[in-house]
Amino acid sequence: MRTGHVSMTARAVASRRAAHQLFDRPIVLDDPIAVPLLGPEFFADPKRHSDPRSRAFRAFMVARSRYAEDNLAEAFAAGVRQYVVLGAGLDTFAYRSPFPELRVFEVDFPSTQAFKRQMLASASIPEPASLTFVPLDFEHQTLAAGLAQAGFDASSPAFFTWLGVIPYLTLAAFRATVDYVAAMPPGSGLVFDYAVTDDELSPRLRAARKSLAARVAAAGEPFQLYFASARMQNELQSAGFSRIAQIDSLDLNARYFQNRDDGLALPEEGLGKIVSAWV
C-alpha cells in the first residue's frame, strides 16, 4: 500500500462483512459493529451485493474471519491473553470481544488507522480500554519493535491473525513476521490466508485473478506474493511451527455453509487457502 493512503481493499472487505449482516441468513460471522461502522450509504444498492461474484467474495471474507475467531477462542481457552491483529484494516473484533481479559493489538499503516479511528468516532463506537493501536509499515519497520513500544509482552503466548495481507508483501517481509510468531512461547498461534500459485489454479480462475490483480494494482496495492501449498507447508515447518493446517474452499463450506436456504457458499475452486499454525 502507498504510504499516506487509506487502503481501498480494507474498505472493500469491511463492506462485504457488513453486507453479510444485512443480506445473508443464517449469519456465519455475527458482527453487530460492521454496519454502524460503515454507515447506510454503503448499502444503498442491494443489487450490487446480490451479484454471484460479490456473494462468493463475501462468503470467503466472513468464513476466514470466523475461522480466525474460532481459533482465537481455542487459544483463549488454553490461557492466551494477547491477540495481535496484523493488517487490521477495519476489523471489528476488539469492539465486540466476548473476552474482557484479552488484550488486543491492532497493527496497520498509520494512515489506515487514522481513517478507522475517524470512522469509529463518527459512528460513536468507543475504543475499548483493552485495545492498543500499533502503527506500523510491515516493509520498513519490524513487528517486534512496534509491538514492544505498544506494551506487548513477548514473554507470554499470543494469538495472531493476518488476513488479506500476504499477497501484498515481499517474501522477506512474510518470513520476518512468520519467524517472529514462531519464536513466541508455546501455546502461541497464527491464522492467515494466502494466494496459491497459478499452477494450482484452473484457467478460469487464473483469468479471474488476473482481473482482480489489475484492479488492486490500479488502487496502488499490487499483488506480489504467491505460494504453492507444499512450499507454504515447508516455510512454516522450517520456521518452527509444530501444528499446521491448511484448509480450502471445500473445508470452509463444510464448516460454515451447510444446509443454508440462501445458497451462500464459496466456489469449490478457490484462489487461495487459510492456514492455522501453532507453536
GUDREN-922360 format. One record per residue (C-alpha): residue number from 1; x, y, z. Coordinates in pm, 1 decimal, padded with zeros to 6 digits. Layout:
REM residues N
+-------+----------+----------+----------+
| lumgu |       c1 |       c2 |       c3 |
+-------+----------+----------+----------+
|   NUM |        X |        Y |        Z |
...
+-------+----------+----------+----------+
***
This chain:
REM residues 279
+-------+----------+----------+----------+
| lumgu |       c1 |       c2 |       c3 |
+-------+----------+----------+----------+
|     1 |  00000.0 |  00000.0 |  00000.0 |
|     2 |  00120.7 |  00351.1 | -00075.6 |
|     3 |  00229.2 |  00537.8 |  00237.1 |
|     4 | -00018.8 |  00805.4 |  00334.6 |
|     5 | -00313.8 |  00642.7 |  00157.1 |
|     6 | -00608.7 |  00461.6 |  00309.5 |
|     7 | -00636.9 |  00100.7 |  00199.4 |
|     8 | -00913.0 |  00055.4 | -00058.2 |
|     9 | -00912.0 | -00320.0 | -00001.2 |
|    10 | -00968.6 | -00267.0 |  00372.9 |
|    11 | -01287.3 | -00075.1 |  00295.1 |
|    12 | -01398.9 | -00335.0 |  00039.9 |
|    13 | -01350.3 | -00619.4 |  00288.3 |
|    14 | -01537.0 | -00429.7 |  00559.2 |
|    15 | -01829.3 | -00365.0 |  00323.6 |
|    16 | -01858.3 | -00738.2 |  00248.5 |
|    17 | -01857.0 | -00830.6 |  00617.5 |
|    18 | -02124.9 | -00568.9 |  00678.5 |
|    19 | -02335.1 | -00681.9 |  00381.2 |
|    20 | -02333.2 | -01031.0 |  00531.1 |
|    21 | -02517.6 | -00895.5 |  00835.3 |
|    22 | -02791.0 | -00749.9 |  00614.6 |
|    23 | -02842.0 | -00996.3 |  00331.7 |
|    24 | -02746.0 | -01347.6 |  00449.7 |
|    25 | -02918.9 | -01592.6 |  00682.4 |
|    26 | -02806.6 | -01767.7 |  00892.3 |
|    27 | -02514.5 | -01541.7 |  00981.7 |
|    28 | -02172.3 | -01705.1 |  00979.7 |
|    29 | -01987.5 | -01408.6 |  01134.0 |
|    30 | -02206.0 | -01225.8 |  01385.1 |
|    31 | -02074.5 | -00869.1 |  01374.1 |
|    32 | -02309.5 | -00600.1 |  01508.3 |
|    33 | -02037.1 | -00335.1 |  01464.6 |
|    34 | -01985.8 | -00380.3 |  01088.4 |
|    35 | -02287.9 | -00188.9 |  00957.9 |
|    36 | -02276.9 |  00105.4 |  01201.8 |
|    37 | -01905.1 |  00149.4 |  01131.8 |
|    38 | -01954.6 |  00198.9 |  00757.6 |
|    39 | -02289.7 |  00376.3 |  00760.6 |
|    40 | -02602.5 |  00315.6 |  00549.0 |
|    41 | -02462.3 |  00476.1 |  00231.9 |
|    42 | -02252.4 |  00163.4 |  00168.3 |
|    43 | -02567.8 | -00045.7 |  00121.1 |
|    44 | -02790.4 |  00185.4 | -00082.9 |
|    45 | -02778.5 | -00054.2 | -00380.4 |
|    46 | -02865.3 | -00411.2 | -00267.5 |
|    47 | -02828.4 | -00540.7 | -00626.1 |
|    48 | -02454.5 | -00483.8 | -00605.5 |
|    49 | -02435.1 | -00728.1 | -00314.3 |
|    50 | -02652.4 | -00991.7 | -00484.5 |
|    51 | -02414.3 | -01041.7 | -00777.4 |
|    52 | -02282.5 | -01404.0 | -00770.1 |
|    53 | -01919.4 | -01292.9 | -00769.4 |
|    54 | -01987.5 | -01048.7 | -00487.1 |
|    55 | -02160.3 | -01324.0 | -00287.8 |
|    56 | -01865.3 | -01559.1 | -00338.7 |
|    57 | -01615.6 | -01299.8 | -00217.0 |
|    58 | -01843.6 | -01220.2 |  00075.8 |
|    59 | -01858.6 | -01584.7 |  00174.7 |
|    60 | -01480.0 | -01606.1 |  00178.5 |
|    61 | -01436.8 | -01284.5 |  00378.4 |
|    62 | -01675.9 | -01389.5 |  00653.2 |
|    63 | -01553.4 | -01751.2 |  00659.2 |
|    64 | -01188.6 | -01657.1 |  00704.0 |
|    65 | -01276.6 | -01414.8 |  00985.9 |
|    66 | -01497.2 | -01675.5 |  01152.0 |
|    67 | -01221.9 | -01937.9 |  01122.4 |
|    68 | -00969.6 | -01696.0 |  01272.5 |
|    69 | -01200.5 | -01610.4 |  01561.8 |
|    70 | -01279.1 | -01977.9 |  01624.4 |
|    71 | -00904.6 | -02041.4 |  01656.5 |
|    72 | -00870.3 | -01736.8 |  01881.0 |
|    73 | -01136.7 | -01881.8 |  02110.2 |
|    74 | -00934.3 | -02204.3 |  02126.3 |
|    75 | -00623.5 | -02007.6 |  02220.0 |
|    76 | -00809.7 | -01807.9 |  02485.7 |
|    77 | -00948.7 | -02125.9 |  02638.8 |
|    78 | -00589.5 | -02251.9 |  02664.4 |
|    79 | -00480.0 | -01940.4 |  02853.7 |
|    80 | -00367.9 | -01694.0 |  02584.4 |
|    81 | -00447.8 | -01335.1 |  02682.5 |
|    82 | -00287.5 | -01136.7 |  02396.7 |
|    83 | -00434.5 | -01103.7 |  02048.9 |
|    84 | -00249.5 | -00932.5 |  01763.4 |
|    85 | -00442.7 | -00837.3 |  01450.1 |
|    86 | -00184.3 | -00786.8 |  01174.7 |
|    87 | -00305.2 | -00564.5 |  00892.4 |
|    88 | -00615.6 | -00495.1 |  01097.7 |
|    89 | -00782.8 | -00263.3 |  00848.4 |
|    90 | -01142.9 | -00213.0 |  00956.9 |
|    91 | -01158.4 | -00531.5 |  01164.0 |
|    92 | -01416.3 | -00505.4 |  01440.7 |
|    93 | -01329.7 | -00785.0 |  01683.7 |
|    94 | -01187.9 | -00556.0 |  01953.7 |
|    95 | -01518.8 | -00366.0 |  01969.9 |
|    96 | -01731.4 | -00680.3 |  02020.6 |
|    97 | -01487.8 | -00911.5 |  02202.1 |
|    98 | -01651.6 | -01163.8 |  02436.9 |
|    99 | -01323.9 | -01189.1 |  02632.6 |
|   100 | -01279.5 | -00896.2 |  02876.2 |
|   101 | -00937.5 | -01026.9 |  02985.3 |
|   102 | -00798.5 | -01031.2 |  02631.1 |
|   103 | -00561.0 | -00750.6 |  02525.7 |
|   104 | -00597.9 | -00666.5 |  02156.2 |
|   105 | -00324.1 | -00504.1 |  01946.3 |
|   106 | -00428.5 | -00373.1 |  01605.6 |
|   107 | -00129.5 | -00340.3 |  01372.6 |
|   108 | -00159.5 | -00145.9 |  01046.4 |
|   109 | -00042.4 |  00152.5 |  00842.1 |
|   110 | -00078.3 |  00481.5 |  01032.9 |
|   111 | -00299.8 |  00630.9 |  00760.3 |
|   112 | -00540.8 |  00337.0 |  00769.0 |
|   113 | -00559.4 |  00350.4 |  01147.9 |
|   114 | -00625.0 |  00724.8 |  01144.8 |
|   115 | -00906.6 |  00673.2 |  00894.3 |
|   116 | -01053.4 |  00392.9 |  01103.2 |
|   117 | -01047.7 |  00598.6 |  01421.1 |
|   118 | -01228.8 |  00880.0 |  01241.1 |
|   119 | -01494.8 |  00632.5 |  01130.0 |
|   120 | -01528.6 |  00494.4 |  01483.2 |
|   121 | -01572.6 |  00843.9 |  01622.1 |
|   122 | -01828.0 |  00937.1 |  01354.6 |
|   123 | -02028.3 |  00623.0 |  01435.3 |
|   124 | -01998.8 |  00684.8 |  01813.0 |
|   125 | -01828.1 |  00348.7 |  01859.9 |
|   126 | -01599.7 |  00370.8 |  02164.5 |
|   127 | -01244.6 |  00238.5 |  02157.2 |
|   128 | -01224.5 | -00021.5 |  02436.8 |
|   129 | -00960.3 |  00002.9 |  02707.7 |
|   130 | -00836.4 | -00343.2 |  02609.2 |
|   131 | -00734.2 | -00218.2 |  02261.7 |
|   132 | -00397.0 | -00075.5 |  02160.1 |
|   133 | -00329.1 |  00066.5 |  01812.8 |
|   134 |  00014.7 | -00017.3 |  01673.6 |
|   135 |  00102.4 |  00197.5 |  01369.3 |
|   136 |  00345.6 |  00002.3 |  01151.3 |
|   137 |  00468.7 | -00028.7 |  00792.3 |
|   138 |  00541.6 | -00400.7 |  00753.7 |
|   139 |  00800.4 | -00339.4 |  00482.9 |
|   140 |  01006.2 | -00078.0 |  00668.2 |
|   141 |  00962.0 | -00143.5 |  01042.2 |
|   142 |  00995.4 | -00458.4 |  01249.4 |
|   143 |  00691.8 | -00608.9 |  01412.6 |
|   144 |  00893.6 | -00679.1 |  01726.7 |
|   145 |  00985.5 | -00312.9 |  01773.2 |
|   146 |  00634.0 | -00186.8 |  01706.5 |
|   147 |  00472.1 | -00429.8 |  01946.9 |
|   148 |  00732.2 | -00368.4 |  02217.1 |
|   149 |  00663.3 |  00004.1 |  02205.3 |
|   150 |  00291.8 | -00071.8 |  02241.8 |
|   151 |  00339.6 | -00274.0 |  02559.9 |
|   152 |  00310.9 | -00621.0 |  02412.2 |
|   153 |  00461.5 | -00894.4 |  02633.0 |
|   154 |  00676.7 | -01115.5 |  02409.2 |
|   155 |  00748.2 | -01349.0 |  02701.9 |
|   156 |  00382.2 | -01459.2 |  02717.2 |
|   157 |  00193.9 | -01655.4 |  02448.8 |
|   158 | -00017.4 | -01468.8 |  02198.4 |
|   159 | -00252.1 | -01537.9 |  01911.7 |
|   160 | -00206.5 | -01360.8 |  01576.6 |
|   161 | -00431.5 | -01316.8 |  01274.5 |
|   162 | -00305.2 | -01192.1 |  00939.6 |
|   163 | -00595.8 | -01178.4 |  00696.1 |
|   164 | -00584.0 | -01036.4 |  00344.8 |
|   165 | -00222.1 | -00924.1 |  00374.9 |
|   166 |  00017.8 | -01191.5 |  00241.9 |
|   167 | -00028.0 | -01130.2 | -00134.0 |
|   168 |  00079.1 | -00767.3 | -00092.9 |
|   169 |  00409.7 | -00845.5 |  00084.1 |
|   170 |  00760.2 | -00931.7 | -00023.1 |
|   171 |  00891.8 | -01275.8 |  00065.3 |
|   172 |  01136.6 | -01118.3 |  00312.3 |
|   173 |  00857.1 | -00937.8 |  00497.0 |
|   174 |  00648.1 | -01254.5 |  00509.5 |
|   175 |  00933.6 | -01460.0 |  00651.6 |
|   176 |  01027.9 | -01196.7 |  00908.7 |
|   177 |  00677.3 | -01199.1 |  01055.4 |
|   178 |  00639.9 | -01577.5 |  01044.1 |
|   179 |  00976.6 | -01618.8 |  01217.7 |
|   180 |  00874.3 | -01370.1 |  01487.1 |
|   181 |  00549.8 | -01553.6 |  01564.8 |
|   182 |  00719.6 | -01895.6 |  01555.2 |
|   183 |  00965.0 | -01774.3 |  01820.6 |
|   184 |  00683.4 | -01687.1 |  02061.8 |
|   185 |  00625.3 | -01903.7 |  02373.2 |
|   186 |  00444.9 | -02237.7 |  02335.3 |
|   187 |  00069.7 | -02201.7 |  02300.4 |
|   188 |  00100.6 | -01912.6 |  02057.0 |
|   189 | -00078.3 | -01941.4 |  01724.7 |
|   190 | -00130.7 | -01773.9 |  01388.8 |
|   191 | -00407.6 | -01776.8 |  01128.0 |
|   192 | -00360.0 | -01623.6 |  00783.4 |
|   193 | -00472.4 | -01663.9 |  00424.7 |
|   194 | -00257.2 | -01671.8 |  00113.9 |
|   195 | -00290.2 | -01688.1 | -00263.8 |
|   196 | -00179.8 | -02006.4 | -00438.1 |
|   197 |  00041.5 | -02009.1 | -00746.7 |
|   198 | -00102.4 | -02018.1 | -01098.0 |
|   199 | -00020.6 | -02385.3 | -01144.4 |
|   200 | -00274.5 | -02470.6 | -00871.1 |
|   201 | -00549.8 | -02275.1 | -01046.8 |
|   202 | -00774.7 | -02366.6 | -01336.5 |
|   203 | -00760.2 | -02146.8 | -01649.7 |
|   204 | -01087.3 | -01983.6 | -01543.5 |
|   205 | -00952.0 | -01891.4 | -01201.6 |
|   206 | -00625.5 | -01766.4 | -01349.3 |
|   207 | -00826.9 | -01525.3 | -01560.6 |
|   208 | -01035.5 | -01422.1 | -01258.9 |
|   209 | -00725.2 | -01347.6 | -01053.8 |
|   210 | -00565.4 | -01156.3 | -01338.7 |
|   211 | -00869.6 | -00929.5 | -01342.9 |
|   212 | -00863.6 | -00889.8 | -00963.9 |
|   213 | -00489.6 | -00821.5 | -00965.3 |
|   214 | -00536.5 | -00543.6 | -01218.8 |
|   215 | -00799.6 | -00376.6 | -01000.9 |
|   216 | -00595.2 | -00381.9 | -00681.4 |
|   217 | -00282.2 | -00268.5 | -00866.1 |
|   218 | -00476.5 |  00028.2 | -01002.3 |
|   219 | -00566.1 |  00112.4 | -00641.9 |
|   220 | -00196.3 |  00115.1 | -00552.7 |
|   221 | -00197.7 | -00223.3 | -00375.9 |
|   222 | -00044.5 | -00474.4 | -00621.4 |
|   223 | -00022.4 | -00846.8 | -00555.4 |
|   224 |  00337.0 | -00964.8 | -00513.2 |
|   225 |  00348.5 | -01297.6 | -00332.7 |
|   226 |  00203.4 | -01639.8 | -00412.4 |
|   227 |  00280.7 | -01984.1 | -00268.6 |
|   228 |  00238.2 | -02341.6 | -00376.6 |
|   229 |  00067.9 | -02534.5 | -00096.2 |
|   230 |  00367.5 | -02763.3 | -00041.6 |
|   231 |  00604.5 | -02468.7 | -00027.2 |
|   232 |  00388.6 | -02296.8 |  00233.6 |
|   233 |  00399.4 | -02612.1 |  00444.3 |
|   234 |  00778.6 | -02614.3 |  00419.1 |
|   235 |  00802.4 | -02243.8 |  00508.0 |
|   236 |  00606.0 | -02295.0 |  00829.0 |
|   237 |  00781.1 | -02615.7 |  00929.0 |
|   238 |  01119.6 | -02450.8 |  00872.1 |
|   239 |  01013.9 | -02157.4 |  01088.5 |
|   240 |  00942.2 | -02397.0 |  01374.1 |
|   241 |  00563.5 | -02433.0 |  01395.2 |
|   242 |  00461.8 | -02768.4 |  01539.9 |
|   243 |  00096.2 | -02797.2 |  01430.9 |
|   244 | -00007.9 | -02672.7 |  01087.3 |
|   245 | -00338.0 | -02699.7 |  00900.0 |
|   246 | -00422.0 | -02569.3 |  00552.8 |
|   247 | -00788.2 | -02550.6 |  00455.0 |
|   248 | -00953.3 | -02468.7 |  00123.7 |
|   249 | -01297.3 | -02374.7 | -00003.3 |
|   250 | -01436.0 | -02723.9 |  00039.1 |
|   251 | -01326.8 | -02726.3 |  00403.8 |
|   252 | -01481.5 | -02385.2 |  00466.6 |
|   253 | -01809.2 | -02484.5 |  00303.6 |
|   254 | -01825.5 | -02797.1 |  00519.0 |
|   255 | -01760.2 | -02593.4 |  00834.1 |
|   256 | -01978.9 | -02289.5 |  00778.6 |
|   257 | -02216.1 | -02314.4 |  00482.1 |
|   258 | -02403.1 | -02642.6 |  00519.9 |
|   259 | -02783.7 | -02661.0 |  00489.2 |
|   260 | -02840.9 | -02295.3 |  00401.4 |
|   261 | -03162.6 | -02179.5 |  00236.6 |
|   262 | -02991.3 | -01879.1 |  00075.9 |
|   263 | -02726.2 | -02086.6 | -00103.1 |
|   264 | -02436.9 | -01875.0 |  00021.4 |
|   265 | -02110.8 | -02066.4 | -00022.1 |
|   266 | -01761.2 | -02047.3 | -00162.9 |
|   267 | -01694.7 | -02178.3 | -00513.7 |
|   268 | -01542.6 | -02525.4 | -00492.3 |
|   269 | -01231.7 | -02385.9 | -00658.2 |
|   270 | -01068.7 | -02105.9 | -00464.7 |
|   271 | -00788.0 | -01860.7 | -00528.6 |
|   272 | -00613.7 | -01936.2 | -00200.8 |
|   273 | -00606.4 | -02117.9 |  00130.3 |
|   274 | -00628.3 | -02041.7 |  00501.0 |
|   275 | -00361.1 | -02160.8 |  00743.2 |
|   276 | -00356.4 | -02215.9 |  01116.8 |
|   277 | -00013.7 | -02270.8 |  01271.6 |
|   278 |  00071.3 | -02326.2 |  01638.5 |
|   279 |  00394.2 | -02302.8 |  01833.0 |
+-------+----------+----------+----------+
***
